Amino acid sequence: MSEMRVVGVRVELPGNQPILLLRETEGERYLPIWIGSVEATAIALEQQGVRPARPLTHDLLKDVIGALGRELEQVRITDLREGTFFAELVFDGDVRVSARPSDSVALALRVGVPIHAEDAVLQEAGLIIPDEQEDEVEKFREFLDSVSPEDFRGADT
C-alpha cells in the first residue's frame, strides 16, 4: 500500500470531465480518477482554503464524525473494477465504510488524514509521467489559460 498526496483536480477536455490526480508520496506513480463536478469542487475549495458560508456535505460529515466521538484514521483506495474505483474510510476500532474515492479524498483533506492506494490499483491504473513531460504539460496548461481566440486571428483580419 502506498501513501498518496492530492496533486489537484483538472478538467479533461473536450468532455469537461473532472479528474482527481493523486501522486505517490514516496514514488513516481500518479493515479488519475475521473470524478463528479460536485466532488471536484469540494476538493478544489478545500485545497484552496476557501470556506463557504455554510458547510458543504463533506464538512457536515466531518462534524458528524466528531460529534459521534469517532476518528477517521485514513482513506484507502482499495480496488478498480470495470473502470470504477472503490475506496473505504477507516475509522478508529478498525471500522470500515465503503465510499467513493472522490468523497473519501474530500473528507480526508478536511480531516487531515493520510490517503493510501492498494498496490494492485497502482499497478493497474498508475501512470509514470517523466519530469520533463510534466513540466511541458504544465507550460501548455499555462499557455491555454492565457490565450484567447483573438490571438489566432491573421494579420489581415
ABEGO torsion letter per residue (X at the ends): XBBBBBAEBBBBOAAGBBBBBBBBABBABBBBBBBBAAAAAAAAAAAAGBBBABBBAAAAAAAAAAAAGBBBABBBBABBBGGBBBBBBBBBGGBBBBBBAAAAAAAAAAAGBBBBBBAAAAAAABBBBBAAAAAAAAAAAAAAAABBAAAABBAAX
